[in-house]
Amino acid sequence: MHGKTTTKEGSEWRVRLWFNEHVIADSTAGAELADRLAAYYWHRFAKLRVTVEATVPPKQ
């Protein structure tokens, strides 16, 4: 991935694949899997935008 997700283990990351302003794939995974998924998207869909964001746990 272009810069690994650096955070505590067990946290979740949201990986999205975009076609213009439309999300065409949306996945949530742990840091390691999110890195691999984002790298796959960047390689397979080079012309599309890929975003990786930390998910925010709900406030209790």
Residue pairs with C-beta under 8 A, 6 or more apart in sequence:
1 35
1 36
1 38
1 39
1 42
1 52
2 38
2 42
4 31
4 35
5 13
5 31
5 34
5 35
5 52
5 54
6 31
7 13
7 31
7 54
9 30
9 31
10 30
11 30
11 31
11 54
11 55
12 28
12 29
12 30
12 54
12 55
13 28
13 29
13 30
13 31
13 34
13 52
13 53
13 54
13 55
14 26
14 27
14 28
14 34
14 51
14 52
14 53
14 54
14 55
15 25
15 26
15 27
15 28
15 29
15 34
15 37
15 38
15 41
15 50
15 51
15 52
16 23
16 25
16 26
16 27
16 50
16 51
16 52
16 53
17 23
17 24
17 25
17 26
17 41
17 45
17 48
17 49
17 50
18 24
18 48
18 49
18 50
18 51
19 48
24 48
25 41
27 34
27 37
28 55
29 37
34 52
38 50
38 52
41 48
41 50
42 50
